[in-house]
Amino acid sequence: MRAVKLHSTGDIRTVDVDVPSPAKNEILIKVEAAGICGTDRHLYHGEFPS
């Protein structure tokens, strides 16, 4: 599956990752869309630890 990962300050990449297997009492959902919030901007700029 595709994922967006923050590798370091200012370095966001789209990568392929394995589809996780849910553990007992967990489920796996398909995400159609996602968004970001203001806190994500601070992580991107390295303003506090990720």
C-alpha distance matrix in Angstrom:
0.0 3.8 6.6 10.3 12.5 16.3 17.6 21.2 23.6 22.7 19.7 16.5 13.6 10.2 8.3 5.5 5.5 6.2 5.9 9.4 12.4 14.8 18.3 21.5 22.2 18.6 16.3 12.6 12.3 10.3 10.8 12.3 13.7 14.6 17.6 19.4 22.8 25.7 24.9 21.7 24.1 26.2 23.3 22.4 26.1 26.5 29.1 28.2 26.0 22.3
3.8 0.0 3.8 7.0 9.7 13.4 14.9 18.4 20.5 19.3 16.4 13.0 10.2 6.6 5.6 4.6 6.2 8.7 9.0 11.9 15.4 17.3 20.7 24.0 24.3 20.6 18.4 14.8 13.9 11.6 10.8 11.8 12.2 12.6 15.2 16.6 20.2 22.9 22.3 18.9 20.9 23.2 20.4 19.2 22.8 23.6 26.2 25.7 23.8 20.2
6.6 3.8 0.0 3.8 6.3 10.0 11.9 15.3 17.3 16.4 13.7 10.3 8.2 5.6 5.3 6.2 6.7 9.6 10.1 11.9 15.6 17.1 20.1 23.5 23.6 19.9 18.2 14.8 14.1 12.3 10.8 12.3 11.8 11.1 13.0 13.9 17.2 19.7 18.8 15.4 17.6 19.6 16.8 15.8 19.5 20.0 22.6 21.9 20.1 16.4
10.3 7.0 3.8 0.0 3.8 7.0 9.5 12.4 13.9 12.8 10.4 6.7 5.6 4.4 6.2 8.8 9.7 13.0 13.7 15.2 18.8 20.0 22.8 26.1 26.0 22.3 20.8 17.7 16.7 15.0 12.8 13.8 12.3 10.6 11.5 11.5 14.8 16.8 16.0 12.3 14.2 16.3 13.5 12.2 15.8 16.7 19.3 19.0 17.5 14.1
12.5 9.7 6.3 3.8 0.0 3.8 6.0 9.1 11.2 10.9 8.4 5.6 5.5 6.4 7.2 10.0 10.2 13.5 14.8 15.6 19.3 20.5 22.7 26.1 26.3 22.8 21.9 19.2 18.7 17.6 15.6 17.2 15.5 13.4 13.7 12.8 15.4 16.8 15.2 11.7 13.5 14.8 11.5 10.4 13.9 14.1 16.9 16.4 14.5 11.2
16.3 13.4 10.0 7.0 3.8 0.0 3.8 5.7 7.5 7.7 5.9 4.5 6.6 9.1 10.3 13.5 13.7 17.0 18.4 18.8 22.4 23.3 25.2 28.6 28.7 25.3 24.7 22.3 21.8 20.9 18.6 20.1 17.9 15.2 14.6 12.8 14.6 15.2 13.4 10.0 11.2 11.9 8.5 7.2 10.5 10.4 13.5 13.2 11.6 8.7
17.6 14.9 11.9 9.5 6.0 3.8 0.0 3.8 7.1 8.2 5.5 6.0 7.3 10.2 10.6 13.7 14.0 17.3 19.4 19.8 23.4 24.7 26.4 30.0 30.5 27.2 26.8 24.4 24.4 23.5 21.6 23.1 21.3 18.8 18.4 16.6 18.3 18.6 16.5 13.4 14.1 14.2 10.8 9.5 11.8 11.1 14.6 14.3 12.3 10.1
21.2 18.4 15.3 12.4 9.1 5.7 3.8 0.0 3.8 6.1 5.2 7.4 9.9 13.3 14.2 17.5 17.8 21.1 23.0 23.3 26.8 27.8 29.3 32.7 33.0 29.9 29.7 27.5 27.3 26.6 24.3 25.7 23.5 20.7 19.6 17.2 18.3 17.8 15.6 12.9 12.9 12.3 9.3 7.8 9.1 8.0 11.7 11.9 10.4 9.3
23.6 20.5 17.3 13.9 11.2 7.5 7.1 3.8 0.0 3.8 5.6 8.2 11.5 15.0 16.7 20.2 20.7 24.1 25.7 26.0 29.5 30.3 31.8 35.0 35.0 31.8 31.6 29.4 28.9 28.1 25.4 26.5 23.8 20.8 19.1 16.2 16.8 15.6 13.8 11.4 10.4 9.6 7.4 5.5 5.5 5.1 8.9 10.1 9.9 9.6
22.7 19.3 16.4 12.8 10.9 7.7 8.2 6.1 3.8 0.0 3.8 6.4 9.8 13.3 15.7 19.4 20.6 24.2 25.7 26.4 30.1 31.0 32.9 36.2 36.0 32.6 32.0 29.5 28.6 27.2 24.4 25.0 22.1 19.4 17.6 15.0 16.0 15.0 14.0 11.2 9.6 10.1 8.7 5.2 5.8 7.6 10.8 12.7 13.0 12.1
19.7 16.4 13.7 10.4 8.4 5.9 5.5 5.2 5.6 3.8 0.0 3.8 6.5 10.3 12.3 16.0 17.3 21.0 22.8 23.8 27.5 28.8 30.9 34.3 34.5 31.0 30.2 27.5 26.8 25.3 22.8 23.5 21.1 18.7 17.6 15.6 17.4 17.1 16.0 12.7 12.0 12.9 10.6 7.5 9.3 10.3 13.8 15.0 14.3 12.7
16.5 13.0 10.3 6.7 5.6 4.5 6.0 7.4 8.2 6.4 3.8 0.0 3.8 7.1 9.6 13.3 14.7 18.3 19.8 21.0 24.8 26.0 28.3 31.7 31.7 28.1 27.0 24.2 23.3 21.6 19.1 19.7 17.4 15.2 14.5 13.0 15.3 15.9 15.0 11.3 11.4 13.1 10.6 7.8 10.8 12.0 15.2 15.9 15.1 12.7
13.6 10.2 8.2 5.6 5.5 6.6 7.3 9.9 11.5 9.8 6.5 3.8 0.0 3.8 6.1 9.9 11.9 15.7 17.5 19.2 23.0 24.7 27.2 30.7 31.0 27.4 26.0 22.9 22.1 20.2 18.0 18.6 16.9 15.4 15.5 14.9 17.8 18.9 18.1 14.3 14.9 16.7 14.1 11.6 14.6 15.7 18.9 19.3 18.1 15.3
10.2 6.6 5.6 4.4 6.4 9.1 10.2 13.3 15.0 13.3 10.3 7.1 3.8 0.0 3.8 7.2 9.7 13.3 14.8 17.0 20.7 22.5 25.4 28.9 29.2 25.4 23.7 20.3 19.3 17.1 15.2 15.7 14.5 13.7 14.7 15.0 18.3 20.1 19.6 15.8 16.9 19.1 16.5 14.3 17.6 18.8 21.8 22.0 20.5 17.4
8.3 5.6 5.3 6.2 7.2 10.3 10.6 14.2 16.7 15.7 12.3 9.6 6.1 3.8 0.0 3.8 6.4 10.1 12.2 14.6 18.3 20.5 23.3 26.9 27.7 24.0 22.5 19.1 18.8 16.9 15.8 16.8 16.3 15.8 17.3 17.7 21.0 22.9 21.9 18.2 19.7 21.5 18.5 16.8 20.1 20.6 23.7 23.4 21.4 18.2
5.5 4.6 6.2 8.8 10.0 13.5 13.7 17.5 20.2 19.4 16.0 13.3 9.9 7.2 3.8 0.0 3.8 7.0 9.3 12.1 15.6 18.3 21.2 24.8 25.8 22.3 20.6 17.1 17.2 15.3 15.1 16.4 16.8 16.9 19.0 19.9 23.3 25.5 24.5 21.0 22.9 24.6 21.5 20.1 23.5 23.8 26.9 26.2 24.0 20.5
5.5 6.2 6.7 9.7 10.2 13.7 14.0 17.8 20.7 20.6 17.3 14.7 11.9 9.7 6.4 3.8 0.0 3.8 6.5 8.7 12.2 14.9 17.7 21.3 22.5 19.1 17.8 14.6 15.4 14.3 14.6 16.7 17.3 17.1 19.4 20.2 23.3 25.7 24.2 21.0 23.3 24.7 21.3 20.6 24.1 23.9 26.8 25.6 23.0 19.4
6.2 8.7 9.6 13.0 13.5 17.0 17.3 21.1 24.1 24.2 21.0 18.3 15.7 13.3 10.1 7.0 3.8 0.0 3.8 6.1 9.1 12.3 15.0 18.6 20.2 17.0 15.7 12.8 14.3 13.8 15.0 17.4 18.7 18.8 21.6 22.6 25.6 28.2 26.6 23.7 26.3 27.6 24.2 23.9 27.4 27.0 29.6 28.1 25.3 21.8
5.9 9.0 10.1 13.7 14.8 18.4 19.4 23.0 25.7 25.7 22.8 19.8 17.5 14.8 12.2 9.3 6.5 3.8 0.0 3.8 6.6 9.5 12.7 16.1 17.3 14.0 12.3 9.2 10.7 10.5 12.3 15.0 16.8 17.2 20.3 21.8 24.8 27.7 26.3 23.6 26.5 27.9 24.8 24.7 28.4 28.1 30.4 28.8 26.2 22.5
9.4 11.9 11.9 15.2 15.6 18.8 19.8 23.3 26.0 26.4 23.8 21.0 19.2 17.0 14.6 12.1 8.7 6.1 3.8 0.0 3.8 6.3 9.2 12.7 14.1 11.0 10.1 7.9 10.5 11.6 13.4 16.7 18.2 18.1 21.0 22.1 24.7 27.6 25.8 23.4 26.7 27.7 24.4 25.0 28.5 27.8 29.9 27.9 25.0 21.4
12.4 15.4 15.6 18.8 19.3 22.4 23.4 26.8 29.5 30.1 27.5 24.8 23.0 20.7 18.3 15.6 12.2 9.1 6.6 3.8 0.0 3.8 6.5 9.7 11.6 9.1 8.6 7.5 10.9 12.8 15.3 18.6 20.6 20.7 23.7 25.0 27.4 30.4 28.6 26.5 29.9 30.8 27.6 28.4 32.0 31.1 33.0 30.7 27.8 24.3
14.8 17.3 17.1 20.0 20.5 23.3 24.7 27.8 30.3 31.0 28.8 26.0 24.7 22.5 20.5 18.3 14.9 12.3 9.5 6.3 3.8 0.0 3.8 6.7 8.0 5.3 5.6 6.0 9.7 12.6 15.0 18.6 20.4 20.3 23.2 24.5 26.5 29.5 27.7 26.1 29.7 30.4 27.5 28.7 32.2 31.2 32.7 30.3 27.5 24.1
18.3 20.7 20.1 22.8 22.7 25.2 26.4 29.3 31.8 32.9 30.9 28.3 27.2 25.4 23.3 21.2 17.7 15.0 12.7 9.2 6.5 3.8 0.0 3.8 6.3 5.4 7.7 9.4 13.1 16.2 18.4 22.0 23.7 23.3 25.9 26.8 28.5 31.3 29.1 27.8 31.5 31.9 28.9 30.4 33.8 32.4 33.8 31.0 28.1 24.9
21.5 24.0 23.5 26.1 26.1 28.6 30.0 32.7 35.0 36.2 34.3 31.7 30.7 28.9 26.9 24.8 21.3 18.6 16.1 12.7 9.7 6.7 3.8 0.0 3.8 5.5 8.4 11.2 14.6 18.1 20.5 24.0 25.8 25.5 28.1 29.1 30.6 33.4 31.3 30.4 34.1 34.4 31.6 33.4 36.7 35.3 36.4 33.5 30.7 27.7
22.2 24.3 23.6 26.0 26.3 28.7 30.5 33.0 35.0 36.0 34.5 31.7 31.0 29.2 27.7 25.8 22.5 20.2 17.3 14.1 11.6 8.0 6.3 3.8 0.0 3.8 6.9 10.5 13.3 17.0 19.2 22.7 24.3 24.0 26.5 27.6 28.8 31.8 29.9 29.2 33.0 33.4 30.9 32.9 36.1 35.0 35.7 32.9 30.4 27.4
18.6 20.6 19.9 22.3 22.8 25.3 27.2 29.9 31.8 32.6 31.0 28.1 27.4 25.4 24.0 22.3 19.1 17.0 14.0 11.0 9.1 5.3 5.4 5.5 3.8 0.0 3.8 7.0 9.9 13.6 15.6 19.1 20.7 20.4 23.0 24.2 25.7 28.7 26.9 26.0 29.8 30.4 27.9 29.6 32.9 32.0 32.9 30.3 27.8 24.7
16.3 18.4 18.2 20.8 21.9 24.7 26.8 29.7 31.6 32.0 30.2 27.0 26.0 23.7 22.5 20.6 17.8 15.7 12.3 10.1 8.6 5.6 7.7 8.4 6.9 3.8 0.0 3.8 6.5 10.1 12.5 15.9 18.0 18.2 21.2 22.9 24.7 28.1 26.7 25.5 29.1 30.2 27.8 29.1 32.6 32.1 33.2 30.9 28.7 25.2
12.6 14.8 14.8 17.7 19.2 22.3 24.4 27.5 29.4 29.5 27.5 24.2 22.9 20.3 19.1 17.1 14.6 12.8 9.2 7.9 7.5 6.0 9.4 11.2 10.5 7.0 3.8 0.0 3.8 6.9 9.6 13.0 15.2 15.7 18.9 20.9 23.2 26.6 25.4 23.7 27.2 28.6 26.1 27.0 30.7 30.4 31.8 29.8 27.6 24.0
12.3 13.9 14.1 16.7 18.7 21.8 24.4 27.3 28.9 28.6 26.8 23.3 22.1 19.3 18.8 17.2 15.4 14.3 10.7 10.5 10.9 9.7 13.1 14.6 13.3 9.9 6.5 3.8 0.0 3.8 6.3 9.5 11.9 12.8 16.2 18.6 21.1 24.7 24.0 22.3 25.7 27.5 25.3 25.9 29.6 29.8 31.1 29.4 27.6 24.0
10.3 11.6 12.3 15.0 17.6 20.9 23.5 26.6 28.1 27.2 25.3 21.6 20.2 17.1 16.9 15.3 14.3 13.8 10.5 11.6 12.8 12.6 16.2 18.1 17.0 13.6 10.1 6.9 3.8 0.0 3.8 6.4 9.3 11.0 14.8 17.6 20.5 24.1 23.8 21.7 24.8 27.0 24.9 25.0 28.8 29.4 30.9 29.6 28.1 24.3
10.8 10.8 10.8 12.8 15.6 18.6 21.6 24.3 25.4 24.4 22.8 19.1 18.0 15.2 15.8 15.1 14.6 15.0 12.3 13.4 15.3 15.0 18.4 20.5 19.2 15.6 12.5 9.6 6.3 3.8 0.0 3.8 5.7 7.3 11.0 13.9 16.9 20.6 20.6 18.5 21.4 23.8 22.0 22.0 25.7 26.6 27.9 27.0 25.8 22.1
12.3 11.8 12.3 13.8 17.2 20.1 23.1 25.7 26.5 25.0 23.5 19.7 18.6 15.7 16.8 16.4 16.7 17.4 15.0 16.7 18.6 18.6 22.0 24.0 22.7 19.1 15.9 13.0 9.5 6.4 3.8 0.0 3.8 7.1 10.7 14.2 17.4 21.0 21.7 19.4 21.9 24.7 23.3 22.8 26.4 27.8 29.2 28.7 27.8 24.3
13.7 12.2 11.8 12.3 15.5 17.9 21.3 23.5 23.8 22.1 21.1 17.4 16.9 14.5 16.3 16.8 17.3 18.7 16.8 18.2 20.6 20.4 23.7 25.8 24.3 20.7 18.0 15.2 11.9 9.3 5.7 3.8 0.0 3.8 7.0 10.6 13.9 17.4 18.4 16.2 18.4 21.4 20.3 19.8 23.2 24.9 26.0 25.8 25.3 22.0
14.6 12.6 11.1 10.6 13.4 15.2 18.8 20.7 20.8 19.4 18.7 15.2 15.4 13.7 15.8 16.9 17.1 18.8 17.2 18.1 20.7 20.3 23.3 25.5 24.0 20.4 18.2 15.7 12.8 11.0 7.3 7.1 3.8 0.0 3.8 7.1 10.3 13.9 14.6 12.5 14.9 17.8 16.8 16.5 20.0 21.4 22.4 22.1 21.8 18.5
17.6 15.2 13.0 11.5 13.7 14.6 18.4 19.6 19.1 17.6 17.6 14.5 15.5 14.7 17.3 19.0 19.4 21.6 20.3 21.0 23.7 23.2 25.9 28.1 26.5 23.0 21.2 18.9 16.2 14.8 11.0 10.7 7.0 3.8 0.0 3.8 6.9 10.4 11.7 9.8 11.8 14.9 14.5 14.3 17.4 19.2 19.8 19.9 20.1 17.2
19.4 16.6 13.9 11.5 12.8 12.8 16.6 17.2 16.2 15.0 15.6 13.0 14.9 15.0 17.7 19.9 20.2 22.6 21.8 22.1 25.0 24.5 26.8 29.1 27.6 24.2 22.9 20.9 18.6 17.6 13.9 14.2 10.6 7.1 3.8 0.0 3.8 6.9 8.0 6.1 8.2 11.2 11.0 11.1 14.0 15.7 16.1 16.3 16.8 14.3
22.8 20.2 17.2 14.8 15.4 14.6 18.3 18.3 16.8 16.0 17.4 15.3 17.8 18.3 21.0 23.3 23.3 25.6 24.8 24.7 27.4 26.5 28.5 30.6 28.8 25.7 24.7 23.2 21.1 20.5 16.9 17.4 13.9 10.3 6.9 3.8 0.0 3.8 5.4 5.6 7.4 9.6 10.5 11.4 13.6 15.1 14.6 14.8 16.0 14.1
25.7 22.9 19.7 16.8 16.8 15.2 18.6 17.8 15.6 15.0 17.1 15.9 18.9 20.1 22.9 25.5 25.7 28.2 27.7 27.6 30.4 29.5 31.3 33.4 31.8 28.7 28.1 26.6 24.7 24.1 20.6 21.0 17.4 13.9 10.4 6.9 3.8 0.0 3.8 5.4 5.4 7.1 9.2 10.3 11.4 13.1 11.9 12.8 14.8 13.7
24.9 22.3 18.8 16.0 15.2 13.4 16.5 15.6 13.8 14.0 16.0 15.0 18.1 19.6 21.9 24.5 24.2 26.6 26.3 25.8 28.6 27.7 29.1 31.3 29.9 26.9 26.7 25.4 24.0 23.8 20.6 21.7 18.4 14.6 11.7 8.0 5.4 3.8 0.0 3.8 5.4 5.3 6.6 8.8 10.2 10.8 9.6 9.5 11.2 10.2
21.7 18.9 15.4 12.3 11.7 10.0 13.4 12.9 11.4 11.2 12.7 11.3 14.3 15.8 18.2 21.0 21.0 23.7 23.6 23.4 26.5 26.1 27.8 30.4 29.2 26.0 25.5 23.7 22.3 21.7 18.5 19.4 16.2 12.5 9.8 6.1 5.6 5.4 3.8 0.0 3.8 5.4 5.1 6.2 8.7 9.8 10.0 10.2 11.1 9.3
24.1 20.9 17.6 14.2 13.5 11.2 14.1 12.9 10.4 9.6 12.0 11.4 14.9 16.9 19.7 22.9 23.3 26.3 26.5 26.7 29.9 29.7 31.5 34.1 33.0 29.8 29.1 27.2 25.7 24.8 21.4 21.9 18.4 14.9 11.8 8.2 7.4 5.4 5.4 3.8 0.0 3.8 5.5 5.1 6.3 8.7 8.7 10.3 12.1 11.2
26.2 23.2 19.6 16.3 14.8 11.9 14.2 12.3 9.6 10.1 12.9 13.1 16.7 19.1 21.5 24.6 24.7 27.6 27.9 27.7 30.8 30.4 31.9 34.4 33.4 30.4 30.2 28.6 27.5 27.0 23.8 24.7 21.4 17.8 14.9 11.2 9.6 7.1 5.3 5.4 3.8 0.0 3.8 5.4 5.2 6.1 5.1 6.7 9.2 9.3
23.3 20.4 16.8 13.5 11.5 8.5 10.8 9.3 7.4 8.7 10.6 10.6 14.1 16.5 18.5 21.5 21.3 24.2 24.8 24.4 27.6 27.5 28.9 31.6 30.9 27.9 27.8 26.1 25.3 24.9 22.0 23.3 20.3 16.8 14.5 11.0 10.5 9.2 6.6 5.1 5.5 3.8 0.0 3.8 5.5 5.0 6.0 6.1 6.9 5.9
22.4 19.2 15.8 12.2 10.4 7.2 9.5 7.8 5.5 5.2 7.5 7.8 11.6 14.3 16.8 20.1 20.6 23.9 24.7 25.0 28.4 28.7 30.4 33.4 32.9 29.6 29.1 27.0 25.9 25.0 22.0 22.8 19.8 16.5 14.3 11.1 11.4 10.3 8.8 6.2 5.1 5.4 3.8 0.0 3.8 5.6 7.8 9.2 9.9 8.7
26.1 22.8 19.5 15.8 13.9 10.5 11.8 9.1 5.5 5.8 9.3 10.8 14.6 17.6 20.1 23.5 24.1 27.4 28.4 28.5 32.0 32.2 33.8 36.7 36.1 32.9 32.6 30.7 29.6 28.8 25.7 26.4 23.2 20.0 17.4 14.0 13.6 11.4 10.2 8.7 6.3 5.2 5.5 3.8 0.0 3.8 5.6 8.3 10.1 10.4
26.5 23.6 20.0 16.7 14.1 10.4 11.1 8.0 5.1 7.6 10.3 12.0 15.7 18.8 20.6 23.8 23.9 27.0 28.1 27.8 31.1 31.2 32.4 35.3 35.0 32.0 32.1 30.4 29.8 29.4 26.6 27.8 24.9 21.4 19.2 15.7 15.1 13.1 10.8 9.8 8.7 6.1 5.0 5.6 3.8 0.0 3.8 5.5 6.7 7.9
29.1 26.2 22.6 19.3 16.9 13.5 14.6 11.7 8.9 10.8 13.8 15.2 18.9 21.8 23.7 26.9 26.8 29.6 30.4 29.9 33.0 32.7 33.8 36.4 35.7 32.9 33.2 31.8 31.1 30.9 27.9 29.2 26.0 22.4 19.8 16.1 14.6 11.9 9.6 10.0 8.7 5.1 6.0 7.8 5.6 3.8 0.0 3.8 7.1 9.1
28.2 25.7 21.9 19.0 16.4 13.2 14.3 11.9 10.1 12.7 15.0 15.9 19.3 22.0 23.4 26.2 25.6 28.1 28.8 27.9 30.7 30.3 31.0 33.5 32.9 30.3 30.9 29.8 29.4 29.6 27.0 28.7 25.8 22.1 19.9 16.3 14.8 12.8 9.5 10.2 10.3 6.7 6.1 9.2 8.3 5.5 3.8 0.0 3.8 6.6
26.0 23.8 20.1 17.5 14.5 11.6 12.3 10.4 9.9 13.0 14.3 15.1 18.1 20.5 21.4 24.0 23.0 25.3 26.2 25.0 27.8 27.5 28.1 30.7 30.4 27.8 28.7 27.6 27.6 28.1 25.8 27.8 25.3 21.8 20.1 16.8 16.0 14.8 11.2 11.1 12.1 9.2 6.9 9.9 10.1 6.7 7.1 3.8 0.0 3.8
22.3 20.2 16.4 14.1 11.2 8.7 10.1 9.3 9.6 12.1 12.7 12.7 15.3 17.4 18.2 20.5 19.4 21.8 22.5 21.4 24.3 24.1 24.9 27.7 27.4 24.7 25.2 24.0 24.0 24.3 22.1 24.3 22.0 18.5 17.2 14.3 14.1 13.7 10.2 9.3 11.2 9.3 5.9 8.7 10.4 7.9 9.1 6.6 3.8 0.0
